């Protein structure tokens, strides 16, 4: 599957919500370096949000279109997990998982977020099972998790969607556990999965 061109992404700050219009500000693209406080307002229709955002929220926008960037679009979530074998830098194994869920495409839709997190838990369990099968089939080999990548059938910017999944899965510093601190088979999912 080929990646489509990368999404143009700028982080904007919600300034206010007026009459179902979300007003965000970004640093003005034409501002000189010695003018750090020059901002540009962008107006986004309130219908693009499941719930109105709060003042000060940081949201991703496309500065060329007055729109929030939503990645929760599509009908199928995909996860690709890459394993590598210990002491064999060239041996890698990739498993691909999928979960059906029709997403709304609205920013901050909790139903979509819950479905994505549920799919992530299923993908973690499936990756654990596949790793155990690999090691049972090849007892002399040890396999390690290398990375996971997420996307949907309609949001194929893997880098952006993977960052979104990790962001919604991160629940504060207490959950900030590295993969090495979690053994496969654990119910706890590391942040970088």
C-alpha positions in Angstrom: 0.0 0.0 0.0 1.5 3.3 -0.9 1.3 6.3 1.4 -0.5 9.3 0.1 1.2 12.7 0.4 1.7 13.9 4.0 -1.0 16.0 5.5 -0.1 19.6 6.0 -0.5 20.1 9.7 -0.3 23.2 11.9 -1.0 23.2 15.6 -3.6 26.0 16.4 -4.9 27.3 19.7 -8.6 27.7 20.2 -9.2 31.4 21.0 -13.0 31.3 21.3 -16.3 29.8 20.1 -18.8 32.3 18.7 -22.2 31.4 17.2 -21.1 27.8 16.3 -17.8 29.0 14.8 -14.6 27.9 16.4 -12.0 30.7 16.1 -8.4 29.4 16.3 -5.1 31.3 16.0 -1.8 30.4 14.5 1.4 32.3 14.1 1.0 34.4 11.0 2.9 32.7 8.1 4.2 36.0 6.8 5.4 37.3 10.3 9.0 38.2 10.6 11.2 36.5 13.2 11.3 39.8 15.2 7.4 39.8 15.3 6.7 36.8 17.5 3.2 38.0 18.5 1.7 38.3 15.1 -1.2 35.9 14.8 -3.7 34.9 12.1 -7.3 34.0 13.0 -8.9 31.0 11.2 -12.6 30.3 11.4 -13.8 26.7 11.5 -17.5 25.7 11.3 -18.7 24.2 14.6 -20.2 21.2 12.8 -16.7 19.8 12.4 -16.5 19.1 16.2 -18.5 16.5 18.1 -18.4 18.9 21.1 -17.3 22.5 21.1 -13.6 22.7 22.1 -12.5 24.6 25.1 -10.6 27.9 24.9 -6.8 27.1 24.9 -7.2 23.6 23.4 -4.6 22.8 20.8 -6.0 21.3 17.7 -4.4 20.3 14.3 -5.6 22.4 11.4 -4.8 22.7 7.7 -3.8 26.3 7.2 -4.7 26.3 3.5 -8.3 25.4 4.3 -10.2 26.7 7.2 -10.7 23.3 8.7 -9.6 21.1 11.6 -7.7 18.0 10.6 -9.5 14.8 11.6 -7.9 11.4 11.3 -10.8 9.4 12.7 -12.3 8.8 9.2 -13.0 5.5 7.5 -14.5 2.1 8.2 -11.5 0.0 9.1 -8.6 0.5 11.5 -5.3 -1.2 10.6 -2.2 -2.0 12.7 1.1 -3.3 11.5 3.5 -4.7 14.1 7.1 -5.3 13.2 9.1 -7.9 15.2 12.8 -8.5 14.8 14.8 -11.5 15.9 17.6 -11.2 18.5 21.1 -11.3 17.1 19.8 -11.3 13.5 19.6 -7.7 12.3 18.2 -8.7 8.9 15.3 -11.0 10.1 12.1 -9.1 10.6 8.5 -10.3 10.7 5.5 -8.1 10.1 2.0 -8.9 11.3 -1.0 -6.9 10.1 -4.3 -6.6 12.0 -7.6 -4.9 11.3 -10.7 -4.0 13.1 -14.0 -2.7 11.5 -15.5 0.5 12.9 -17.2 3.3 11.0 -15.9 6.6 12.3 -17.7 9.9 12.3 -14.9 12.1 11.1 -15.7 14.7 13.7 -13.0 16.1 15.9 -13.0 15.0 19.5 -15.7 12.2 19.0 -15.4 10.1 22.2 -17.2 7.1 20.5 -14.4 6.9 17.9 -11.7 7.4 20.5 -13.2 4.5 22.6 -13.4 2.3 19.5 -9.7 3.0 18.5 -8.5 2.3 22.1 -10.5 -1.0 22.1 -9.0 -2.0 18.8 -5.5 -1.1 20.1 -6.1 -3.5 23.0 -7.2 -6.3 20.6 -4.1 -5.6 18.4 -1.9 -5.9 21.5 -3.4 -9.2 22.5 -3.1 -10.5 18.9 0.6 -9.4 18.7 1.2 -11.2 22.0 -0.3 -14.4 20.6 1.6 -14.1 17.3 4.9 -13.6 19.2 4.2 -16.6 21.4 3.5 -18.7 18.3 6.7 -17.6 16.7 8.7 -18.5 19.7 7.0 -21.9 20.1 7.7 -22.7 16.5 11.3 -21.5 16.8 12.3 -22.2 20.4 16.0 -21.3 19.7 15.0 -17.8 18.6 13.9 -14.8 20.6 11.7 -12.2 18.9 11.4 -8.5 20.1 8.8 -5.9 19.3 10.2 -3.2 17.1 7.4 -0.8 16.3 3.7 -0.5 15.5 2.0 1.6 12.9 -1.7 2.6 12.6 -3.8 3.9 9.8 -7.4 3.6 8.4 -8.8 2.8 5.0 -9.4 6.6 4.5 -6.5 8.1 6.5 -3.4 6.6 5.1 -1.0 9.1 6.6 0.5 6.4 8.9 2.7 8.8 10.8 -0.1 11.2 11.6 -2.6 8.4 12.5 0.0 6.6 14.7 0.7 9.8 16.5 -3.0 10.3 17.1 -3.4 6.8 18.5 -0.5 7.2 20.9 -1.8 10.6 22.0 -5.3 9.4 22.9 -3.8 6.3 24.6 -1.4 8.3 26.8 -3.2 9.0 30.1 -0.6 11.0 31.9 2.8 10.4 33.5 1.7 7.4 35.5 1.0 5.5 32.3 4.3 6.6 30.7 5.8 3.2 30.5 8.3 2.2 28.0 8.0 -1.1 26.1 11.0 -2.6 27.8 9.1 -2.3 31.1 6.2 -4.4 29.9 6.5 -8.0 29.0 4.5 -9.4 26.1 1.4 -11.1 27.5 0.9 -8.2 30.0 -2.5 -6.4 30.1 -0.6 -3.1 30.3 0.1 -1.7 26.9 3.3 0.3 26.4 3.0 3.9 25.1 5.0 3.2 22.0 2.7 0.3 20.8 
